[in-house]
Amino acid sequence: MTKTELITLIAKEAEITKVQAKTALEAIIETTLKKLKKEGRFPISGLGVFTVAKRAKRTARNPRTGEPVTIKAHKAVKFKPAQAAKDFIA
């Protein structure tokens, strides 16, 4: 789903304009990213928890050439769904 499609759905569900939906979505994204950077964790009740995970340096293979490639240590965003979200889609 594209950001534009999501904005359209939010506007329709909340019965607001697309401009208002875009502003709200961008605020949610910005807040989530700032909290993740500052605290390393951002829970959304009923949806799940975003966390920052540290990935260690590792060696992988280039699928095209088969050559070993070193992947630097880095951070990644993880998401663990809440039980309510799991139950809803089950």
Chimera marker file (.cmm) of the C-alpha trace (Angstrom):
<marker_set name="trace">
<marker id="1" x="0.000" y="0.000" z="0.000" r="1" g="1" b="0" radius="0.5"/>
<marker id="2" x="1.345" y="3.403" z="-0.896" r="1" g="1" b="0" radius="0.5"/>
<marker id="3" x="1.303" y="6.397" z="1.397" r="1" g="1" b="0" radius="0.5"/>
<marker id="4" x="-1.281" y="8.058" z="-0.866" r="1" g="1" b="0" radius="0.5"/>
<marker id="5" x="-3.568" y="5.030" z="-0.632" r="1" g="1" b="0" radius="0.5"/>
<marker id="6" x="-3.214" y="5.009" z="3.156" r="1" g="1" b="0" radius="0.5"/>
<marker id="7" x="-4.041" y="8.724" z="3.351" r="1" g="1" b="0" radius="0.5"/>
<marker id="8" x="-7.157" y="8.133" z="1.244" r="1" g="1" b="0" radius="0.5"/>
<marker id="9" x="-8.294" y="5.290" z="3.529" r="1" g="1" b="0" radius="0.5"/>
<marker id="10" x="-7.667" y="7.322" z="6.681" r="1" g="1" b="0" radius="0.5"/>
<marker id="11" x="-9.590" y="10.289" z="5.268" r="1" g="1" b="0" radius="0.5"/>
<marker id="12" x="-12.530" y="8.067" z="4.353" r="1" g="1" b="0" radius="0.5"/>
<marker id="13" x="-12.625" y="6.150" z="7.677" r="1" g="1" b="0" radius="0.5"/>
<marker id="14" x="-12.216" y="9.256" z="9.847" r="1" g="1" b="0" radius="0.5"/>
<marker id="15" x="-14.439" y="11.402" z="7.612" r="1" g="1" b="0" radius="0.5"/>
<marker id="16" x="-11.785" y="14.109" z="7.308" r="1" g="1" b="0" radius="0.5"/>
<marker id="17" x="-10.064" y="15.724" z="4.342" r="1" g="1" b="0" radius="0.5"/>
<marker id="18" x="-7.056" y="14.144" z="2.685" r="1" g="1" b="0" radius="0.5"/>
<marker id="19" x="-4.964" y="17.133" z="3.779" r="1" g="1" b="0" radius="0.5"/>
<marker id="20" x="-5.910" y="16.507" z="7.416" r="1" g="1" b="0" radius="0.5"/>
<marker id="21" x="-5.256" y="12.773" z="7.015" r="1" g="1" b="0" radius="0.5"/>
<marker id="22" x="-1.841" y="13.456" z="5.459" r="1" g="1" b="0" radius="0.5"/>
<marker id="23" x="-0.929" y="15.815" z="8.304" r="1" g="1" b="0" radius="0.5"/>
<marker id="24" x="-1.989" y="13.240" z="10.895" r="1" g="1" b="0" radius="0.5"/>
<marker id="25" x="-0.138" y="10.377" z="9.207" r="1" g="1" b="0" radius="0.5"/>
<marker id="26" x="3.052" y="12.405" z="8.837" r="1" g="1" b="0" radius="0.5"/>
<marker id="27" x="2.842" y="13.404" z="12.520" r="1" g="1" b="0" radius="0.5"/>
<marker id="28" x="2.455" y="9.745" z="13.536" r="1" g="1" b="0" radius="0.5"/>
<marker id="29" x="5.413" y="8.687" z="11.403" r="1" g="1" b="0" radius="0.5"/>
<marker id="30" x="7.612" y="11.531" z="12.669" r="1" g="1" b="0" radius="0.5"/>
<marker id="31" x="6.681" y="10.882" z="16.307" r="1" g="1" b="0" radius="0.5"/>
<marker id="32" x="7.322" y="7.152" z="15.935" r="1" g="1" b="0" radius="0.5"/>
<marker id="33" x="10.760" y="7.691" z="14.412" r="1" g="1" b="0" radius="0.5"/>
<marker id="34" x="11.782" y="10.313" z="16.994" r="1" g="1" b="0" radius="0.5"/>
<marker id="35" x="10.718" y="8.056" z="19.887" r="1" g="1" b="0" radius="0.5"/>
<marker id="36" x="12.534" y="5.083" z="18.374" r="1" g="1" b="0" radius="0.5"/>
<marker id="37" x="15.721" y="7.084" z="18.019" r="1" g="1" b="0" radius="0.5"/>
<marker id="38" x="15.486" y="8.556" z="21.523" r="1" g="1" b="0" radius="0.5"/>
<marker id="39" x="14.097" y="5.614" z="23.532" r="1" g="1" b="0" radius="0.5"/>
<marker id="40" x="14.526" y="2.588" z="21.256" r="1" g="1" b="0" radius="0.5"/>
<marker id="41" x="10.905" y="1.545" z="21.724" r="1" g="1" b="0" radius="0.5"/>
<marker id="42" x="7.493" y="2.821" z="20.612" r="1" g="1" b="0" radius="0.5"/>
<marker id="43" x="4.350" y="0.910" z="21.634" r="1" g="1" b="0" radius="0.5"/>
<marker id="44" x="0.974" y="1.512" z="19.998" r="1" g="1" b="0" radius="0.5"/>
<marker id="45" x="-1.788" y="0.063" z="22.143" r="1" g="1" b="0" radius="0.5"/>
<marker id="46" x="-3.792" y="-2.587" z="20.312" r="1" g="1" b="0" radius="0.5"/>
<marker id="47" x="-1.365" y="-2.685" z="17.381" r="1" g="1" b="0" radius="0.5"/>
<marker id="48" x="2.071" y="-3.646" z="18.675" r="1" g="1" b="0" radius="0.5"/>
<marker id="49" x="5.532" y="-2.433" z="19.609" r="1" g="1" b="0" radius="0.5"/>
<marker id="50" x="8.241" y="-1.005" z="17.377" r="1" g="1" b="0" radius="0.5"/>
<marker id="51" x="11.761" y="-1.538" z="18.741" r="1" g="1" b="0" radius="0.5"/>
<marker id="52" x="15.309" y="-0.882" z="17.609" r="1" g="1" b="0" radius="0.5"/>
<marker id="53" x="17.424" y="-4.014" z="17.294" r="1" g="1" b="0" radius="0.5"/>
<marker id="54" x="21.203" y="-4.122" z="16.957" r="1" g="1" b="0" radius="0.5"/>
<marker id="55" x="22.475" y="-6.297" z="14.143" r="1" g="1" b="0" radius="0.5"/>
<marker id="56" x="26.011" y="-7.649" z="14.448" r="1" g="1" b="0" radius="0.5"/>
<marker id="57" x="28.593" y="-7.505" z="11.682" r="1" g="1" b="0" radius="0.5"/>
<marker id="58" x="28.317" y="-10.579" z="9.485" r="1" g="1" b="0" radius="0.5"/>
<marker id="59" x="29.491" y="-12.144" z="6.271" r="1" g="1" b="0" radius="0.5"/>
<marker id="60" x="26.996" y="-12.858" z="3.506" r="1" g="1" b="0" radius="0.5"/>
<marker id="61" x="27.237" y="-13.864" z="-0.140" r="1" g="1" b="0" radius="0.5"/>
<marker id="62" x="26.486" y="-11.781" z="-3.182" r="1" g="1" b="0" radius="0.5"/>
<marker id="63" x="23.742" y="-13.848" z="-4.872" r="1" g="1" b="0" radius="0.5"/>
<marker id="64" x="24.850" y="-12.784" z="-8.346" r="1" g="1" b="0" radius="0.5"/>
<marker id="65" x="28.573" y="-13.544" z="-8.045" r="1" g="1" b="0" radius="0.5"/>
<marker id="66" x="28.779" y="-15.777" z="-4.976" r="1" g="1" b="0" radius="0.5"/>
<marker id="67" x="31.519" y="-13.574" z="-3.514" r="1" g="1" b="0" radius="0.5"/>
<marker id="68" x="31.590" y="-13.092" z="0.254" r="1" g="1" b="0" radius="0.5"/>
<marker id="69" x="30.443" y="-9.622" z="1.343" r="1" g="1" b="0" radius="0.5"/>
<marker id="70" x="30.844" y="-8.101" z="4.798" r="1" g="1" b="0" radius="0.5"/>
<marker id="71" x="27.751" y="-6.427" z="6.179" r="1" g="1" b="0" radius="0.5"/>
<marker id="72" x="28.539" y="-3.790" z="8.805" r="1" g="1" b="0" radius="0.5"/>
<marker id="73" x="26.963" y="-3.798" z="12.247" r="1" g="1" b="0" radius="0.5"/>
<marker id="74" x="23.827" y="-1.668" z="12.148" r="1" g="1" b="0" radius="0.5"/>
<marker id="75" x="20.489" y="-0.991" z="13.762" r="1" g="1" b="0" radius="0.5"/>
<marker id="76" x="17.150" y="-2.157" z="12.381" r="1" g="1" b="0" radius="0.5"/>
<marker id="77" x="13.514" y="-1.532" z="13.276" r="1" g="1" b="0" radius="0.5"/>
<marker id="78" x="11.563" y="-4.545" z="14.519" r="1" g="1" b="0" radius="0.5"/>
<marker id="79" x="7.822" y="-4.851" z="15.043" r="1" g="1" b="0" radius="0.5"/>
<marker id="80" x="6.040" y="-7.234" z="17.366" r="1" g="1" b="0" radius="0.5"/>
<marker id="81" x="2.247" y="-7.286" z="16.942" r="1" g="1" b="0" radius="0.5"/>
<marker id="82" x="-0.019" y="-7.013" z="19.982" r="1" g="1" b="0" radius="0.5"/>
<marker id="83" x="-2.201" y="-9.969" z="20.904" r="1" g="1" b="0" radius="0.5"/>
<marker id="84" x="-5.296" y="-7.974" z="19.901" r="1" g="1" b="0" radius="0.5"/>
<marker id="85" x="-3.862" y="-7.531" z="16.381" r="1" g="1" b="0" radius="0.5"/>
<marker id="86" x="-3.042" y="-11.241" z="16.154" r="1" g="1" b="0" radius="0.5"/>
<marker id="87" x="-6.527" y="-12.192" z="17.303" r="1" g="1" b="0" radius="0.5"/>
<marker id="88" x="-8.166" y="-9.771" z="14.867" r="1" g="1" b="0" radius="0.5"/>
<marker id="89" x="-6.534" y="-11.315" z="11.793" r="1" g="1" b="0" radius="0.5"/>
<marker id="90" x="-6.830" y="-14.924" z="12.972" r="1" g="1" b="0" radius="0.5"/>
<link id1="1" id2="2" r="1" g="1" b="0" radius="0.2"/>
<link id1="2" id2="3" r="1" g="1" b="0" radius="0.2"/>
<link id1="3" id2="4" r="1" g="1" b="0" radius="0.2"/>
<link id1="4" id2="5" r="1" g="1" b="0" radius="0.2"/>
<link id1="5" id2="6" r="1" g="1" b="0" radius="0.2"/>
<link id1="6" id2="7" r="1" g="1" b="0" radius="0.2"/>
<link id1="7" id2="8" r="1" g="1" b="0" radius="0.2"/>
<link id1="8" id2="9" r="1" g="1" b="0" radius="0.2"/>
<link id1="9" id2="10" r="1" g="1" b="0" radius="0.2"/>
<link id1="10" id2="11" r="1" g="1" b="0" radius="0.2"/>
<link id1="11" id2="12" r="1" g="1" b="0" radius="0.2"/>
<link id1="12" id2="13" r="1" g="1" b="0" radius="0.2"/>
<link id1="13" id2="14" r="1" g="1" b="0" radius="0.2"/>
<link id1="14" id2="15" r="1" g="1" b="0" radius="0.2"/>
<link id1="15" id2="16" r="1" g="1" b="0" radius="0.2"/>
<link id1="16" id2="17" r="1" g="1" b="0" radius="0.2"/>
<link id1="17" id2="18" r="1" g="1" b="0" radius="0.2"/>
<link id1="18" id2="19" r="1" g="1" b="0" radius="0.2"/>
<link id1="19" id2="20" r="1" g="1" b="0" radius="0.2"/>
<link id1="20" id2="21" r="1" g="1" b="0" radius="0.2"/>
<link id1="21" id2="22" r="1" g="1" b="0" radius="0.2"/>
<link id1="22" id2="23" r="1" g="1" b="0" radius="0.2"/>
<link id1="23" id2="24" r="1" g="1" b="0" radius="0.2"/>
<link id1="24" id2="25" r="1" g="1" b="0" radius="0.2"/>
<link id1="25" id2="26" r="1" g="1" b="0" radius="0.2"/>
<link id1="26" id2="27" r="1" g="1" b="0" radius="0.2"/>
<link id1="27" id2="28" r="1" g="1" b="0" radius="0.2"/>
<link id1="28" id2="29" r="1" g="1" b="0" radius="0.2"/>
<link id1="29" id2="30" r="1" g="1" b="0" radius="0.2"/>
<link id1="30" id2="31" r="1" g="1" b="0" radius="0.2"/>
<link id1="31" id2="32" r="1" g="1" b="0" radius="0.2"/>
<link id1="32" id2="33" r="1" g="1" b="0" radius="0.2"/>
<link id1="33" id2="34" r="1" g="1" b="0" radius="0.2"/>
<link id1="34" id2="35" r="1" g="1" b="0" radius="0.2"/>
<link id1="35" id2="36" r="1" g="1" b="0" radius="0.2"/>
<link id1="36" id2="37" r="1" g="1" b="0" radius="0.2"/>
<link id1="37" id2="38" r="1" g="1" b="0" radius="0.2"/>
<link id1="38" id2="39" r="1" g="1" b="0" radius="0.2"/>
<link id1="39" id2="40" r="1" g="1" b="0" radius="0.2"/>
<link id1="40" id2="41" r="1" g="1" b="0" radius="0.2"/>
<link id1="41" id2="42" r="1" g="1" b="0" radius="0.2"/>
<link id1="42" id2="43" r="1" g="1" b="0" radius="0.2"/>
<link id1="43" id2="44" r="1" g="1" b="0" radius="0.2"/>
<link id1="44" id2="45" r="1" g="1" b="0" radius="0.2"/>
<link id1="45" id2="46" r="1" g="1" b="0" radius="0.2"/>
<link id1="46" id2="47" r="1" g="1" b="0" radius="0.2"/>
<link id1="47" id2="48" r="1" g="1" b="0" radius="0.2"/>
<link id1="48" id2="49" r="1" g="1" b="0" radius="0.2"/>
<link id1="49" id2="50" r="1" g="1" b="0" radius="0.2"/>
<link id1="50" id2="51" r="1" g="1" b="0" radius="0.2"/>
<link id1="51" id2="52" r="1" g="1" b="0" radius="0.2"/>
<link id1="52" id2="53" r="1" g="1" b="0" radius="0.2"/>
<link id1="53" id2="54" r="1" g="1" b="0" radius="0.2"/>
<link id1="54" id2="55" r="1" g="1" b="0" radius="0.2"/>
<link id1="55" id2="56" r="1" g="1" b="0" radius="0.2"/>
<link id1="56" id2="57" r="1" g="1" b="0" radius="0.2"/>
<link id1="57" id2="58" r="1" g="1" b="0" radius="0.2"/>
<link id1="58" id2="59" r="1" g="1" b="0" radius="0.2"/>
<link id1="59" id2="60" r="1" g="1" b="0" radius="0.2"/>
<link id1="60" id2="61" r="1" g="1" b="0" radius="0.2"/>
<link id1="61" id2="62" r="1" g="1" b="0" radius="0.2"/>
<link id1="62" id2="63" r="1" g="1" b="0" radius="0.2"/>
<link id1="63" id2="64" r="1" g="1" b="0" radius="0.2"/>
<link id1="64" id2="65" r="1" g="1" b="0" radius="0.2"/>
<link id1="65" id2="66" r="1" g="1" b="0" radius="0.2"/>
<link id1="66" id2="67" r="1" g="1" b="0" radius="0.2"/>
<link id1="67" id2="68" r="1" g="1" b="0" radius="0.2"/>
<link id1="68" id2="69" r="1" g="1" b="0" radius="0.2"/>
<link id1="69" id2="70" r="1" g="1" b="0" radius="0.2"/>
<link id1="70" id2="71" r="1" g="1" b="0" radius="0.2"/>
<link id1="71" id2="72" r="1" g="1" b="0" radius="0.2"/>
<link id1="72" id2="73" r="1" g="1" b="0" radius="0.2"/>
<link id1="73" id2="74" r="1" g="1" b="0" radius="0.2"/>
<link id1="74" id2="75" r="1" g="1" b="0" radius="0.2"/>
<link id1="75" id2="76" r="1" g="1" b="0" radius="0.2"/>
<link id1="76" id2="77" r="1" g="1" b="0" radius="0.2"/>
<link id1="77" id2="78" r="1" g="1" b="0" radius="0.2"/>
<link id1="78" id2="79" r="1" g="1" b="0" radius="0.2"/>
<link id1="79" id2="80" r="1" g="1" b="0" radius="0.2"/>
<link id1="80" id2="81" r="1" g="1" b="0" radius="0.2"/>
<link id1="81" id2="82" r="1" g="1" b="0" radius="0.2"/>
<link id1="82" id2="83" r="1" g="1" b="0" radius="0.2"/>
<link id1="83" id2="84" r="1" g="1" b="0" radius="0.2"/>
<link id1="84" id2="85" r="1" g="1" b="0" radius="0.2"/>
<link id1="85" id2="86" r="1" g="1" b="0" radius="0.2"/>
<link id1="86" id2="87" r="1" g="1" b="0" radius="0.2"/>
<link id1="87" id2="88" r="1" g="1" b="0" radius="0.2"/>
<link id1="88" id2="89" r="1" g="1" b="0" radius="0.2"/>
<link id1="89" id2="90" r="1" g="1" b="0" radius="0.2"/>
</marker_set>
